[in-house]
Amino acid sequence: LQNDIHALYTLFEWSGTLHNNASQLSATDSLSRYNQSINHQQNWKRISALSCLKDYHEHLPTGTADTHPFQQFLLSLDRDELLFRIDQVYIQPNRLTKSQVECLLIDGWPLIVATDGGANKLHSANNTCRCASTGVVILRPPTIPFATYMGAPTAEQLAIMNNNLIPWMARATPLPQQIGDCHIDNAHAECLALILLEEWIPYNVPALIIMDSEAERDRYNHLRTKENSTNRFFIRSLMSGVSKCLGSRLARVIADHKQESTNIIPSHLFYSNLVDLCLHAKNWCFNHTGEESLWKTSQWDCNPCRTVWAIRSHQLEESFSISPKNRYGTDTIPNRSFVSANQWADNVCNVILRFQRNAFHSNCPRELRKWLPPIVSLGITGPIFSLTFNGVCLDRSVSTAVEHLCDMEFIKRLASRPTQGLIIRLRRSFFFKPEMIGRQSYLRRSLEGKTKTHTRAMYTDCEYRKTIVYTLAKSENWESNSTKLLSAFKLASKSYHYLRRPCCVNALQCDFATDTTTNNHHLFYLENGATANSGLYGNLRHYRFHCLNTQVQAVRNKMTQLLEDHLTSLFKLVSQWGRLGFSTLLYRAMNGLIQLDRTPFHNASIKAQQHIKSQQSKFACISSEEWILLIDSYAEKQNFTACNDFL
């Protein structure tokens, strides 16, 4: 329980201390000084709910703390009461007040907040660690009053928005390696950033939120809709990509915010020009011709309380220079001010990831405990329901459990078929009976279903298609045939006829090197010097399947014909055995395969010459009766665990 509280309710806070002499520094020096301040551990103050609860326990009435130790005190609280105490002694005392942020709102600008999350993997000689961090940054608005900005000419407004914003305060937290049965990733970090935001800024102050995750933006907007607060909606729509432990906590803090907002007296609600800024910013979504600009209307939002704008990430580097990864070239969309806000949040996340990396490689227990939180096993902030499968709590998604249940039901039905044949396990979740071998469609659907996933995503790059087609035309000497070339371009956009895997297009780079000085209008270059192994070429597995499909089909046909020939010979032999000939053959084949599966063999993967399978789950051949008993035991175990968790 203490590990869960420590992992879920611990954060680090940084406050800008350079604002007094910032006016004496140039813009570049000011950014550098703030970056240096953020990168020092001593400038981050640690705030822990576990410490706050211990202080609360020590200040209980005389004698209570002595008779009830802290661990017993925590266990005596039910879930709702524990969360209430955490809110009372940890969240509310550390929440900003209206008077604290008034200095940022005095010129009429709304409260500008940026959130971001990041994830990484750490490797050492003996260990691998998943780490993630989340950051929330409150930024200082532009130095000019909002009314002056709105009354300025368009050119002057663009010049004002071309300046970097400066951070005022920041909060960040490292995430545990695992929450329930799922490993943390960037989606968890983005979700936790919104949680930190809602638990930090005042209820009665409208805010403009900048983020780069459109998935979390949609989740946040959906949770703010009252109709989407049912458990069914949580499971199916909101928590499919993130931990239910974090999803339900986000829903809780948003519900508390809406409840507090309804209780606030209108006169106590801080007046903000947020709506005016949003209406003005909508003009950024269109260029002077009236067409939609690079900043889309889908990225813009307008809400009088919480407005969320989506800003594409990686437009700037940590030093706030233009990033080579910027998809807009040398432009910052919609402008440098709000892109820099997103970059500050990204810098904060990278700083925490750097602290985690240093702690991981130092192996210092104190640093490891501080920057690498323990695994969350209980999920105290989770919903009131629990989903289990074979004794494991499913925290993230039910799709894995559904797939396992379908596999089990499929095996059980196979084992119960009238032929009572042997079930053979080809892969971990791929089973078939010998009588299925003659049905090519069964194996073909399985193979193609596992190799054609997301095929549209790998072949939609127009420049790549045109380059591949032209390279092929040049190798076959029909690049000057414009009619055939245009027909090939059209065919390539509708099918995978010209699809090539990276090792099939090694000549592509040579063509680039020799033709860069020519003005051939048929040659299309890949941007940023993409190599043959870059992600632009899509999924290697799909290319291999496409390029080797003919050879795979030939081998499959050959082996199928060979198997059918042997089966025909066996059936001719069995026909001479009388009425029980086929059942006798099936019985002998089953026993032979089962015994062969249990005999020692050379296991090349573990380099064991006399390897014997010791676990039943590793057997490839099991009799029908054993399969049914195994599946029934799984189902009984699952039902027993679910009942216990429910009670």
Secondary structure, 3 states (H helix, E strand, C coil): CHHHHHHHCEEEEEECCCCCCHHHCCHHHHHHHHHHHHCCHHHCEEEEHHHHHHHHHHCCCCCHHHHCCHHHHHHHCCHHHHHHHHHHHHHCCCCCCHHHHHHHHCCCCCEEEEEEEEEEEEECCCCEEEEEEEEEEEEECCCCCHHHHHHCCHHHHHHHCCCCCEEEEEEEEEECCEECCEECCHHHHHHHHHHHHHCCCCCCCCEEEEECCHHHHHHHHHHCCHHHCCHHHHHHHHCCCCCHHHHHHHHHHHHHHHHHHHHCCHHHCCCCCHHHHHHHHHHHHECCCCCECCCCHHHCCCCCCEEEEECCCCCECCCCCECCCCCCCCCCCCCHHHHHHHHHHHHHHHHHHHHHHHHHHHCCHHHHHHHCCCCECCCCCCCCCCCEECCEECCCCCHHHHHHHHHHHHHHHHHCCCCCCCEEEEECCEEECHHHCCCHHHHHHHHHHHHCCCHHHHCCCHHHHHHHHHHHHHHCCCCCCHHHHHHHHHHHHHCCCCCCCHHHCCHHHHHHHHHCCCCCCCCCCCHHHCCCCCHHHCCHHHHHHHHCHHHHHHHHHHHHHHHHHHHHHHHHHHCCCCCCHHHHHHHHHHHHHHHHHHCCEEECCCCEEEECCCCHHHCCEECHHHHHHHHHHHHHHHHHHHHHHHC
